[in-house]
Amino acid sequence: MVRINLCSGYRLQGKWSKNSYKIMHLLGEGGIGKVYKAVDIKTHKIWALKISNDLQSITKEYEMLKRFRHIGLVPKVKELDDFYYNNCKLYYIVMEYIEGKNIKEYIKDQPINEKASIGLAILIGKIFCILHKHNFVFGDLKLENLMIDQKNNVIKIIDLGGVTPIGSGIKEFTPLYDRASWDMGLRRADEGYDLFSLSMLTIVLLLKGECISKDMIVDKLLKKLKDIHMSSKLINLIHKGLLQRSITFEEFLMQLEDIHKRGLYKETRMFRVDKQNMVINIIFTSSILLFIGMMYKYVGKSNWF
């Protein structure tokens, strides 16, 4: 298996499209390959190229990105193609390049408040709901895969490689958000899997990205929330979500929205407003409006999926 290590200035041409791209620099890497910033040599347009030697995984992600393009919160895709590198065939997706930071980088540099944290969790939950209605779960959740699109002031999910049909085994996962790693369920695709992931994401955001050891028990996590004066109403809801008992995914999301709307996430309602949190709240609102707009535009259309 060839090691993918394209240097700046490297040129590649798709076997089928014949489109040529020049590599600019590495953007990141994941379980199935690497993502590079690249420029179309003919049009000079900037793209992100996800490159892998795993045809099955990258084809699956390409199909998921196309299938859920109408959500409006995933990158647009241009093409799937292949090329030879060091006498080995590699496959790549050409997708929209998003200028901005991922959520992990963002909250590390500019911590966000509780309202914005819960707002982000709600937005991700709404996207999960769309997947569930079409018999998929998101699966591999991580902050690095949530990008703030600075140009359009929205949040986008840049990796759908973990999206899995309900009933199938989860193959791509991040231990922190994986219920099996916490001995709280099977590594199998169902709504409960995403419910656990979303509940853990909410904790991570509220703790402002604080490092969480996977050998830490749930009770200690909940105590951390209590220590920063989160309300018992919010803590109890998150606990239910982690246990995946006596509550459905949609019920969890509705109750989280109610807590967010009514400001019931802290024991005290004396909140400090600052410029940075106003920015992230604007981004959250823009993302929700885009999401609702896309749902309204395509609702009832039989050719959506």
C-alpha positions as CSV (number, residue, x, y, z in Angstrom):
1,M,0.0,0.0,0.0
2,V,1.6,3.3,-1.1
3,R,2.1,6.1,1.4
4,I,0.4,9.2,0.2
5,N,2.7,12.2,0.5
6,L,2.2,14.7,-2.2
7,C,4.4,17.8,-2.1
8,S,3.5,21.3,-3.0
9,G,3.5,21.8,-6.7
10,Y,2.8,18.2,-7.6
11,R,0.5,17.9,-10.6
12,L,-2.1,15.2,-11.2
13,Q,-4.5,14.4,-13.9
14,G,-7.7,12.5,-13.6
15,K,-7.9,9.3,-15.7
16,W,-11.5,9.9,-16.7
17,S,-12.2,13.6,-16.4
18,K,-8.8,14.6,-17.8
19,N,-8.9,17.6,-15.4
20,S,-5.5,18.6,-14.0
21,Y,-4.8,19.9,-10.5
22,K,-1.7,21.4,-8.8
23,I,-1.3,20.6,-5.1
24,M,-0.9,23.6,-2.8
25,H,-0.6,22.1,0.6
26,L,-1.9,19.4,3.0
27,L,-5.1,20.4,4.8
28,G,-5.5,17.3,7.0
29,E,-5.7,13.5,7.1
30,G,-8.1,10.9,8.4
31,G,-8.7,7.1,8.5
32,I,-8.9,6.6,4.8
33,G,-6.5,9.2,3.3
34,K,-5.4,12.8,3.1
35,V,-7.0,16.1,2.1
36,Y,-5.1,18.6,0.1
37,K,-5.8,22.2,-1.1
38,A,-5.4,22.2,-4.8
39,V,-5.9,24.5,-7.8
40,D,-7.5,23.5,-11.1
41,I,-4.8,24.3,-13.6
42,K,-7.3,25.2,-16.4
43,T,-9.8,27.3,-14.5
44,H,-7.6,28.4,-11.5
45,K,-10.4,27.6,-9.1
46,I,-9.4,26.3,-5.7
47,W,-10.7,22.9,-4.5
48,A,-10.1,20.4,-1.7
49,L,-8.9,17.0,-2.9
50,K,-9.5,14.0,-0.7
51,I,-7.1,11.3,-1.8
52,S,-7.1,7.6,-0.8
53,N,-6.1,4.1,-1.9
54,D,-9.4,2.7,-0.5
55,L,-11.8,2.7,-3.5
56,Q,-14.7,1.4,-1.5
57,S,-14.5,3.9,1.3
58,I,-13.9,7.0,-0.9
59,T,-16.7,5.9,-3.3
60,K,-19.1,5.5,-0.4
61,E,-18.2,9.0,0.9
62,Y,-18.6,10.5,-2.6
63,E,-22.1,9.0,-2.9
64,M,-23.1,10.2,0.6
65,L,-21.9,13.8,-0.2
66,K,-24.0,13.7,-3.4
67,R,-27.0,12.1,-1.7
68,F,-27.2,14.7,1.1
69,R,-26.1,17.7,-0.9
70,H,-29.5,19.4,-0.5
71,I,-29.0,19.7,3.3
72,G,-26.8,22.7,2.4
73,L,-24.4,22.0,5.2
74,V,-22.0,19.6,3.4
75,P,-19.4,20.5,0.8
76,K,-20.4,20.4,-2.8
77,V,-18.6,17.7,-4.8
78,K,-17.3,18.0,-8.4
79,E,-16.0,14.6,-9.3
80,L,-14.6,11.2,-8.3
81,D,-11.6,10.1,-10.3
82,D,-8.2,8.3,-10.1
83,F,-4.6,8.7,-11.0
84,Y,-1.3,6.9,-10.7
85,Y,1.2,7.8,-8.0
86,N,4.5,5.9,-7.6
87,N,3.0,3.2,-9.9
88,C,0.0,2.8,-7.6
89,K,-3.6,3.8,-8.4
90,L,-5.0,6.4,-6.0
91,Y,-8.6,7.7,-5.9
92,Y,-9.8,11.2,-5.1
93,I,-12.8,13.3,-4.6
94,V,-12.8,16.9,-5.8
95,M,-14.9,18.9,-3.4
96,E,-15.7,22.5,-2.4
97,Y,-12.8,24.2,-0.5
98,I,-14.0,25.8,2.7
99,E,-12.0,28.7,4.0
100,G,-12.1,28.6,7.8
101,K,-11.3,26.7,11.0
102,N,-12.7,23.4,12.3
103,I,-14.6,23.6,15.6
104,K,-11.8,22.0,17.5
105,E,-9.4,24.7,16.4
106,Y,-12.0,27.4,16.9
107,I,-12.8,26.7,20.5
108,K,-9.2,26.2,21.3
109,D,-8.3,29.7,20.1
110,Q,-11.6,31.4,21.0
111,P,-13.7,29.6,23.7
112,I,-17.5,29.8,23.2
113,N,-20.2,30.2,25.8
114,E,-22.8,27.7,26.9
115,K,-25.6,29.1,24.6
116,A,-23.4,28.8,21.5
117,S,-22.2,25.3,22.6
118,I,-25.8,24.0,22.9
119,G,-26.7,25.7,19.6
120,L,-23.9,23.9,17.8
121,A,-25.1,20.6,19.3
122,I,-28.7,21.3,18.1
123,L,-27.5,22.0,14.6
124,I,-25.6,18.8,14.4
125,G,-28.6,17.0,15.8
126,K,-30.9,18.3,13.1
127,I,-28.6,17.0,10.5
128,F,-28.5,13.6,12.2
129,C,-32.3,13.6,12.1
130,I,-32.3,13.9,8.4
131,L,-30.0,10.9,8.1
132,H,-32.2,8.9,10.4
133,K,-35.3,9.6,8.3
134,H,-33.4,8.0,5.4
135,N,-32.2,5.0,7.5
136,F,-28.6,6.1,8.0
137,V,-26.7,7.1,11.1
138,F,-23.8,9.6,11.1
139,G,-21.4,7.3,13.0
140,D,-18.0,8.9,13.1
141,L,-18.4,12.2,14.9
142,K,-15.5,14.5,15.7
143,L,-14.9,18.2,16.1
144,E,-12.3,18.2,13.4
145,N,-15.0,17.3,10.8
146,L,-17.2,20.4,11.7
147,M,-15.9,23.4,9.8
148,I,-16.9,27.1,10.2
149,D,-17.3,28.4,6.6
150,Q,-16.0,32.0,7.1
151,K,-17.2,33.1,3.7
152,N,-20.8,32.1,4.2
153,N,-21.0,32.2,8.0
154,V,-22.3,28.7,8.3
155,I,-21.1,25.4,9.8
156,K,-20.4,22.5,7.4
157,I,-19.7,18.8,7.9
158,I,-16.7,18.0,5.8
159,D,-16.5,14.2,6.2
160,L,-19.4,11.8,5.7
161,G,-17.2,8.7,5.6
162,G,-18.7,7.3,8.7
163,V,-22.3,7.5,7.5
164,T,-23.7,4.0,7.9
165,P,-27.0,2.2,7.0
166,I,-29.1,1.5,10.1
167,G,-28.5,-2.1,11.2
168,S,-25.0,-2.3,9.8
169,G,-21.7,-2.4,11.8
170,I,-19.9,0.9,12.5
171,K,-16.5,0.7,10.9
172,E,-15.2,4.3,11.2
173,F,-15.4,5.8,14.7
174,T,-13.7,8.1,17.1
175,P,-13.3,6.5,20.6
176,L,-14.5,9.6,22.5
177,Y,-17.9,9.6,20.8
178,D,-18.1,5.8,20.4
179,R,-20.5,4.2,22.9
180,A,-18.7,0.8,22.5
181,S,-15.5,2.4,23.7
182,W,-17.4,3.4,26.9
183,D,-19.1,0.0,27.3
184,M,-22.4,1.7,26.8
185,G,-23.6,-0.2,23.7
186,L,-22.7,-2.0,20.5
187,R,-20.8,-0.6,17.6
188,R,-23.9,-1.0,15.5
189,A,-25.7,1.7,13.5
190,D,-28.9,2.8,15.2
191,E,-30.3,6.1,16.5
192,G,-29.0,5.3,19.9
193,Y,-25.4,5.4,18.6
194,D,-25.9,8.9,17.3
195,L,-27.7,9.9,20.5
196,F,-24.7,8.9,22.6
197,S,-22.3,10.7,20.2
198,L,-24.4,13.9,20.3
199,S,-24.7,13.8,24.1
200,M,-20.9,13.4,24.4
201,L,-20.4,16.2,21.9
202,T,-22.5,18.5,24.0
203,I,-20.4,17.7,27.1
204,V,-17.1,18.4,25.1
205,L,-18.5,21.7,23.9
206,L,-19.7,22.8,27.3
207,L,-16.3,21.9,28.8
208,K,-14.7,24.0,26.0
209,G,-12.7,21.2,24.4
210,E,-11.2,20.0,27.7
211,C,-9.3,16.7,27.2
212,I,-11.5,13.8,28.3
213,S,-9.8,10.5,29.2
214,K,-11.6,7.5,27.8
215,D,-11.1,5.7,31.1
216,M,-13.1,8.5,32.8
217,I,-16.5,7.2,34.0
218,V,-19.8,9.0,33.0
219,D,-20.5,10.1,36.6
220,K,-17.3,12.1,36.6
221,L,-18.2,13.8,33.4
222,L,-21.5,14.8,34.8
223,K,-19.9,16.1,37.9
224,K,-17.6,18.3,35.7
225,L,-20.8,19.9,34.3
226,K,-22.2,20.4,37.8
227,D,-18.9,22.1,38.8
228,I,-19.3,24.7,36.0
229,H,-22.9,25.3,37.2
230,M,-24.8,23.7,34.4
231,S,-28.4,23.2,35.4
232,S,-29.7,19.9,36.7
233,K,-32.3,20.0,33.9
234,L,-29.5,20.0,31.3
235,I,-27.3,17.5,33.1
236,N,-30.2,15.0,33.5
237,L,-31.0,15.3,29.8
238,I,-27.4,14.6,28.8
239,H,-27.3,11.7,31.2
240,K,-30.4,10.2,29.5
241,G,-28.8,10.7,26.2
242,L,-25.6,8.9,27.2
243,L,-27.7,6.0,28.6
244,Q,-29.9,5.9,25.5
245,R,-32.8,4.9,27.7
246,S,-36.3,6.3,28.1
247,I,-35.7,8.9,25.5
248,T,-35.6,8.9,21.7
249,F,-33.2,11.0,19.6
250,E,-36.0,13.4,18.5
251,E,-37.2,13.8,22.1
252,F,-33.6,14.5,23.2
253,L,-33.3,17.2,20.5
254,M,-36.6,18.8,21.3
255,Q,-35.8,19.1,25.0
256,L,-32.3,20.4,24.2
257,E,-33.9,23.1,22.0
258,D,-36.3,24.0,24.8
259,I,-33.4,24.4,27.2
260,H,-31.5,26.5,24.7
261,K,-34.5,28.7,23.8
262,R,-35.5,29.4,27.5
263,G,-32.0,29.8,28.7
264,L,-32.2,27.0,31.3
265,Y,-28.7,25.6,30.8
266,K,-27.1,27.3,33.9
267,E,-28.1,27.4,37.5
268,T,-27.7,31.2,37.3
269,R,-29.0,33.2,34.4
270,M,-26.5,35.9,34.7
271,F,-24.5,35.5,31.5
272,R,-21.6,37.5,30.1
273,V,-22.1,38.6,26.5
274,D,-18.9,39.1,24.5
275,K,-18.1,39.8,20.9
276,Q,-16.7,36.4,20.1
277,N,-19.8,34.6,21.3
278,M,-21.9,36.9,19.3
279,V,-20.0,35.8,16.2
280,I,-20.5,32.1,16.8
281,N,-24.2,32.7,17.6
282,I,-24.6,34.5,14.3
283,I,-22.9,31.5,12.5
284,F,-25.3,29.1,14.3
285,T,-28.3,31.2,13.4
286,S,-27.2,31.4,9.7
287,S,-26.6,27.6,9.6
288,I,-30.1,26.9,11.0
289,L,-31.7,29.4,8.5
290,L,-29.8,27.7,5.6
291,F,-30.8,24.3,6.8
292,I,-34.5,25.3,7.2
293,G,-34.4,27.0,3.8
294,M,-33.0,23.9,2.1
295,M,-35.6,21.7,3.8
296,Y,-38.4,23.9,2.7
297,K,-37.2,24.1,-0.8
298,Y,-36.9,20.4,-1.3
299,V,-39.7,19.1,0.9
300,G,-42.1,16.9,-1.0
301,K,-39.8,16.4,-4.0
302,S,-39.6,12.7,-4.8
303,N,-36.3,13.1,-6.5
304,W,-34.5,14.6,-3.5
305,F,-32.9,11.2,-2.5
